[in-house]
Amino acid sequence: MYFVLFCNFLAVLFTFMDVNGQLKNGMKVGFFLITIIACLHYDFGSDYNAYYKGYLEITSLPFDFDMFMSGDIHRNPGWAILNWLFQYLGGFFTLVAVLNIIQNFIYFKFINNNAHGYQKVFAVFLYLFLANYYMMNFSMMRQGFVVAGFLALWPWIKEKRWLLSLGVIFILTLIHNSAVILYPFAFWGGLPLKNSRPFAIVMIVVLIALYLSQDFLSTIFNRMMVFEDIQSFAERYEESKKQMTFGIGALIQFFPIVFSALYLFHNNETDEKKKSLVALSMIGSIATPFNSIIFLIGRISLYFGVFSLVAIPIVFQSIRNRLLKLCVIILYVLITIYNITIYYIQPQWNMDTYHTIFDAL
């Protein structure tokens, strides 16, 4: 646990030194380090053994395209075909390594192209220390890959290259069924946000509605099993499931949605693409405080919350009062570190001890 946290800290430090002019290509060095850690991990993450067992079952069968596409081999035919192919490309360990290389490359490009200056340092910190992305990918290999795939579409989405975006989303649905929710967002780049105030108001209203109807929504969403068989995932959350309270930690988790709304409400800049990114991230951020209550919302919100890795640094930096800005950033960093520490030590996530593939050779 501490080894991975230390490597994550080094990656953030290298990025800071890069931005500060003290280490050329420091961000690249940091991402190279965390990618190696991810590529070599073994039995680290709650679903690792389940994925390995599934790989062995899939590769034990002869290839039959119709049978694979029917979902009889695996409910997601794209994942089944990918597993089957990798028995000829190095096996399961290579599959894990390739997925992590692709994912980290996508995150690197997204942060490097959309964050500027010290925003990059904050974005790398969020990627590595928020439990939903770099760390969650050790467990949720399929959805983690699909989330990264949707993130990679951002240049096409903002440039309104709709057909290409729809085509990639279709492929992603073959790997994880929940990706069907992404189809409408292929057209997100066409959303008029020159006047972004109405969108900000709608998001705040939705946030209030979510809070007021959390029990009702929990019942409804828990019955929606069409996207994914999530019963085992739900059971893991059961032990830590809590009612929403307004403690300090809960209030801090509302910072991104509140300051994003303020950013869109007051910001008059002409860069609609930046506004579009912040607006898209709000869909994920708005569900973050409710993840432990309505876990299915939490899983789906990952597709949009991933854009907050850059959106949060943008909106926090836009706070005009320097003292308020400093307090907001410090509090959010502290609650993020606290949450990732708690996340690591929970036994259901199987992340207390880092193992490498050399332990299995």
Disulfide bonds with the S-S distance in Angstrom:
none
